[in-house]
Amino acid sequence: MSKIIILLLSIIVFSYAKTITITADEWCPYNCEAKSENKGYMIEIAKNIFEKEGYELVYIVSKSWEDAIKQTRDGKFNAVIGALKSEVPDFIFPRQTQGTSSDSFFVKKNSTWHYDGVESLNQVTLGCIKDYGYGKDIDAYVLKNINDIKKVQCISGNRALYQNAKKLLYNAIDTMIEDPNVLEYNFRLKGTNIPFKMVGYTNAEDIYIAFSPHNHNSKKYAEILSKGMLELRKSGELKKILDEYGLKDWQ
């Protein structure tokens, strides 16, 4: 094998090794459209941190959260964006969080129902997104009633939020569970106010960029991200990124 071929192969291998691929379904403002100017604050965090270390960050929107998890677990992608530890316990997590998420229950403004613990969900039809984690108790309720459409209706895909909102507006479901930041940001992008009211919420949980359990570099990537988060916060860069999305630091 000639020296030129060896050199070319080395360049290709090096370039591949210095690329990090991350994926998720759209969950703006955490991660948004890949071709938009504002790709989501988690994407900007990851891009800022990894590019300083010489990596190219490639962000690809998945057709669903379920698909993003499966393909990353299988090693097609390096990481998923916006994961709870309960959703992917086998993944590699950084020591520093990339945010928090508190899911809330939304109803039409003329509704008299309010969330008062899991038992209160028996009074309504709940709209949710397939394979999203909503906390231990609600996840157990969804799993138990997943085949009863009078109690639970979970859908998937990048239009899931808007589909649930439409179903709520037209009384196909009685309440939908969603992160308030996501609902507010998406309706603001459309130039309209949220046509629902919030009637209860779950405890806030840490969310992460979580790395594939089948990539030998995952622990290294997680450590780079952890150190980078500390530097971004200390330098004020994190605040600048969050300000672009109208968000506050979660710590």
Residue, then its C-alpha position, 0 to 999 in steps of 0.5 A: m500500500s502506497k504512502i499516499i493511500i495510507l495518508l488518505l485513509s488516515i485522514i478519512v478515519f481521523s475526520y470520521a472520529k472527529t464527527i459527533t452525530i446527535t439526534a432527536d425529534e423536534w422539541c423546540p426550544y431544546n432542539c428545533e429544525a435542523k435547517s433553521e437559524n435557531k436550531g435549539y439551545m441544546i444544539e448550540i450548547a453542544k456545537n459550542i463545546f465540541e467545536k472548541e475541542g476540534y469536533e464537527l457536530v452533525y445534528i439530524v432530526s429524527k422522525s420520532w423520539e422512539d426512532a431516535i432512541k433506537q438508532t442511537r442505542d444501535g450506534k447509528f448516532n452518538a447521542v440523543i438530545g433532551a433525555l431523562k435518565s428514566e427514558v434511556p437508563d443504559f445510555i452514558f450521561p454527562r455529570q452536568t445537566q443540559g436543562t430541566s423539564s417539568d411537564s404540565f397538564f393543559v386543558k381548554k379554558n372552559s374545562t373544570w378539571h385539574y390535575d390532582g395526582v395520578e388518580s385524577l387522570n381516571q376522570v379524563t382522556l390523556g393525550c401524550i407522546k409515545d416513549y416520552g418520559y413523564g415521571k415514574d407515576i405517570d409513565a406507569y399510568v400510561l403503560k397500564n392504560i395504553n390500550d384504552i383510548k378512552k384513558v390514554q392516547c399517545i402519538s409519535g412523530n415531529r407533529a405530535l405536539y400540534q396533533n395533540a393540541k388539535k385533538l384537545l381543541y376538538n375534544a378528542i382528548d380532555t387534557m394533554i401533557e407537555d413541557p410548558n417551555v415547548l408549548e409556549y415557544n411553539f405557539r409563539l413561533k406561530g404568532t399566537n397565544i396558547p389557547f389552553k390553560m395549565v391545570g397542574y404539573t409534574n416535578a421538574e426533572d433533569i434533561y441531558i444530551a445522552f450518549s450511545p451505550h454502544n460507542h467506546n468514545s461515549k464516556k469521553y464525549a460525556e466528560i467533554l460536555s460536562k467540563g464544557m458546561l461549567e466553562l459556558r456558565k462561568s464565561g457567561e456564554l450559556k446565558k447568551i445562548l439561553d437569552e436567544y430563546g427567552l429562557k433562564d438558567w435552570q441552576 
